Amino acid sequence: MELRERAEKAVRDACDALGEEPLSKEDEAVVAQIIERAMQDAIREAARESGTAAEACCSHDSDMAHKIKAEIERANKALIANLSALR
């Protein structure tokens, strides 16, 4: 499932849980964008923490730690670029 679809589902689930009237399409889009941004921030933070963990785990082999961290950063940049293209 795409990130945007997850954000839209979260909006619907929140409205259902609150028992509120359905949002207008405009309001639904705004709330979905807010949720999507929050997910992107969480992905960035998780990638940053993964890089830190790789460095700590491979402290005895700093070259390997840097390679792992660089690969995590490349994958994260690609993911963020793909997510940004969804807008």
C-alpha positions, -999 to +999 in steps of 0.1 A: +000+000+000+013+034-009+020+060+018-007+083+005-032+054+006-022+047+042-027+084+051-061+085+035-071+053+053-059+068+086-082+098+080-112+076+073-104+054+104-101+085+126-134+099+114-151+065+119-136+062+154-148+097+163-182+091+148-179+124+130-195+133+097-174+126+067-149+154+060-151+174+028-127+163+001-106+194+007-104+188+044-097+152+039-068+160+015-053+185+041-055+160+069-040+132+047-011+155+038-005+162+075-005+124+082+017+118+052+043+143+064+043+127+099+050+093+083+078+108+062+093+123+094+091+090+111+108+072+082+136+098+083+141+094+120+141+056+117+168+058+090+188+081+111+186+058+141+195+028+119+226+046+108+236+054+143+229+017+153+251+005+124+279+027+136+276+015+171+273-021+162+303-020+138+325+003+159+353-022+156+352-020+118+346+017+110+348+011+073+320-014+074+299+009+096+304+038+072+294+015+043+262+004+061+253+039+071+259+052+035+236+024+021+209+032+047+211+069+037+209+061+000+179+039+005+163+066+027+169+094+001+153+072-026+123+064-004+118+101+004+121+110-033+095+084-042+072+096-014+076+133-024+067+123-060+033+111-047+022+146-039 
